[in-house]
């Protein structure tokens, strides 16, 4: 009989450390925006959760209601807990503005929509 690997083991087998940036690049699966994902059992059903959220939960604990997990490195597939922080959607938008990564800021600057996102 085949033994099931734990979600935590599958998570840790699903990324590679990038030595220059210290990002942990998740590679098992990505969504259309470049965020890593992993299937976890929720009762009798499987559900897909974002890998950076799982990383936070493994390394830092529960995610409080109303908060999201943001990236300091701006790399959606990064799951290094040292590159993640708790914030609101407003915090995330302000962080993006400060870094010059906001779509609204790019449009104001006269650049066209459709600029490729920073994905893995």
ZIQUI-V757563 format. One record per pair of residues at least 24 apart in sequence whose C-alpha atoms are under 10 Angstrom apart, sorted by sequence separation. I is the first residue (numbers start at 0). GAP is how many residues later the second one is. D is the distance in whole Angstrom. If there is no record, write none. Layout:
I;GAP;D / I;GAP;D
This chain:
13;24;9 / 26;24;10 / 51;24;8 / 54;24;6 / 55;24;9 / 56;24;9 / 59;24;10 / 62;24;10 / 66;24;10 / 67;24;8 / 70;24;9 / 71;24;10 / 25;25;7 / 50;25;9 / 51;25;7 / 53;25;8 / 54;25;7 / 55;25;6 / 59;25;10 / 69;25;9 / 70;25;10 / 73;25;9 / 10;26;9 / 25;26;9 / 49;26;10 / 50;26;8 / 51;26;7 / 52;26;8 / 54;26;6 / 55;26;9 / 10;27;7 / 49;27;9 / 50;27;8 / 51;27;5 / 53;27;10 / 55;27;10 / 71;27;10 / 73;27;9 / 9;28;8 / 10;28;10 / 23;28;10 / 50;28;7 / 51;28;8 / 52;28;9 / 55;28;7 / 9;29;10 / 49;29;10 / 51;29;8 / 54;29;9 / 55;29;8 / 9;30;10 / 55;30;9 / 6;31;8 / 51;31;10 / 52;31;9 / 6;32;8 / 7;32;10 / 51;32;8 / 6;33;7 / 5;34;9 / 6;34;9 / 14;36;10 / 13;37;9 / 10;40;8 / 34;40;8 / 35;40;7 / 36;40;9 / 33;41;8 / 34;41;5 / 35;41;5 / 75;41;9 / 76;41;10 / 77;41;10 / 33;42;6 / 34;42;5 / 35;42;8 / 74;42;9 / 75;42;8 / 76;42;7 / 77;42;9 / 10;43;8 / 11;43;9 / 32;43;7 / 33;43;6 / 34;43;8 / 35;43;8 / 73;43;10 / 74;43;6 / 75;43;6 / 76;43;6 / 10;44;8 / 32;44;9 / 33;44;10 / 34;44;9 / 73;44;7 / 74;44;6 / 75;44;7 / 30;45;10 / 73;45;9 / 74;45;7 / 7;46;9 / 29;46;9 / 30;46;10 / 6;47;9 / 7;47;9 / 10;47;10 / 29;47;7 / 28;48;9 / 27;49;10 / 7;50;7 / 22;50;8 / 24;50;9 / 25;50;9 / 26;50;8 / 6;51;10 / 21;51;9 / 23;51;10 / 24;51;9 / 25;51;5 / 26;51;9 / 20;52;8 / 22;52;8 / 24;52;6 / 25;52;6 / 23;53;8 / 24;53;5 / 25;53;7 / 22;54;9 / 23;54;5 / 24;54;7 / 25;54;9 / 22;55;6 / 23;55;5 / 24;55;8 / 21;56;9 / 22;56;7 / 23;56;5 / 22;57;6 / 23;57;9 / 21;58;8 / 22;58;9 / 23;58;10 / 22;59;9 / 23;59;9 / 17;60;9 / 21;60;9 / 22;60;7 / 16;61;9 / 21;61;9 / 14;62;9 / 15;62;10 / 16;62;9 / 14;63;8 / 15;63;10 / 16;63;8 / 14;64;8 / 13;65;10 / 14;65;9 / 11;67;10 / 10;68;9 / 33;83;8 / 32;84;8 / 33;84;8 / 34;84;8 / 35;84;9 / 32;85;9 / 33;85;5 / 34;85;8 / 32;86;7 / 33;86;6 / 31;87;9 / 32;87;9 / 29;89;9 / 29;90;9 / 26;93;8 / 25;94;9 / 24;95;8
